[in-house]
Amino acid sequence: MGGVGTTNKPAHNLSKPMMIYAFTAVTVVLALAFMLYSLPAPFLPIYHEKREVSTVWDGIIIGVVPVGYLIACMLTAQLMERFNFKPILMTGSGVLGSIFIINCFFDKIGNNTAYITLSCLFRVVAGIATGFVCVPSFGALTKLVPTRVAFVTALAEAALNGSQAFGPFLGGLLYDAGGYSLAFWVPGLIIVCCVLVELTIPHVNTLPDRADANDSMKVYKDPWVMLAAWHCAACQILLFFHLPTLAPFAEKALNETVVWTGLALLVNTSTIIISAPPLGWLIDKFNPYLFVMLSSVILPFLYMFLGPIPLFNVATSKLQVMLVLALLGLFVPMGCTPILLIMFDVYKMRNGGEMSISASNTIVSAYCSCFPLGACIGSFSAGFLSEYVSFEWSTGGLGLIFFIQSLLSFLYCWKVKELRKRYEEEKQAQGGTQAGTVVENAVALQQI
């Protein structure tokens, strides 16, 4: 499976040290952008309580970021048809940092309506800026090491998950040290300074040829490619569904505080970070479709035991919840990390073994959009269902529903196997035809 992510032309001619530098610089910027997303989470509810702002707005102000991120993923694919990755990356970093620096003055706004309106608007813009950082970063990283797409993707995802976990800690620390303003302008200034670092990143070609400009529409119109992307989004729903309701469940069923909930979620994130590099290496080395099928079998059972669903008549325990969250940190990425490699692979099989830079950029954009889509669906649906259904039934019910997705993923992999067989037969037939033509030409030359 190695090399399915390669394009028709080499994207760079960098030495190994320069490749490592480019990879490190892009990954650090990507991680910092995602750290800023989660940074306000611990102190915004406290600050809003002082301002007498309804707790409903806590979730909305934080939750609108994925909406902007999703919009950006759609826009960035078009921008990468005209610009290389560096200008888009620098624009995203500059805007994101500027938004945070401006945000530090919001505590001067006395009117709560104006404060909430501006906060929501600026968080949407921050989400768009994060998308401008994410899509070109993944686009450049997959072209730096095109034969190790899953490994590179896994390392980048480990970095951004780690930074997301560290963000709330840093946000709480800055808020305690200097209040609302300090918690925004310090990280904002850091990400703005990253623009200077991005200037030094060596050239990696992410610009498509003009002849390939229509290839982006081929990606969106190809149901085989987009079905793979949907599986990634479905896995992200499982990762985000329990976030809004886990703390109340732990307090009610386990008599634990939010500190224990934070620890449990940290275990979940730590598993993602620790397992990502070996998982990416294994996916590149072996068949990525096997990893998708394995995670599809295990994930629904895990989610049914998170509560657990009352059908099993199993007592809830802290160890059981912690263990399930840890295993989710392994098997959700197992269902997501191979998807980018699979999208590249399927597209190439359906297009004669060729994949232009334009198609590659669009696939990366579609892949990146799966994460905010899953986060939006998971978080908002969990908040809605919590009004009517208990935690045990909502998580267990989602596990039962995910069996449908598991069945679809098995059918998908089976059909792709048939698609591959047909592709190999066509390739052999074309090879035979070309060989026959060469022999005929040789005979004709001898006769002449």
Secondary structure, DSSP 4 states (H G I P E B T S, - for coil): -TTTT--SS-S----HHHHHHHHHHHHHHHHHHHHHHHTTTTTHHHHHHHHT--THHHHHHHHTHHHHHHHHHHHHHHHTTTS-HHHHHHHHHHHHHHHHHHHTTGGG---HHHHHHHHHHHHHHHHHHHHHHHHHHHHHHHHHSTT-HHHHHHHHHHHHHHHHHHHHHHHHHHHHHHHHHHHHHHHHHHHHHHHHHHHTSPP---PPPGGGTTHHHHHHH-HHHHHHHHHHHHHHHHHHHTTTTHHHHHHHHS---HHHHHHHHHHHHHHHHHHHHHHHHHHHHS-HHHHHHHHHHHHHHHHHTTTT-GGG-----HHHHHHHHHHHHHHHHHHHHHHHHHHHHHHHHTTTT---HHHHHHHHHHHHHHHHHHHHHHHHHHHHHTTTS-HHHHHHHHHHHHHHHHHHHHHHHHHHHHHHHHHHHHHHHHHHHHHHHHHHHHHHHHH-
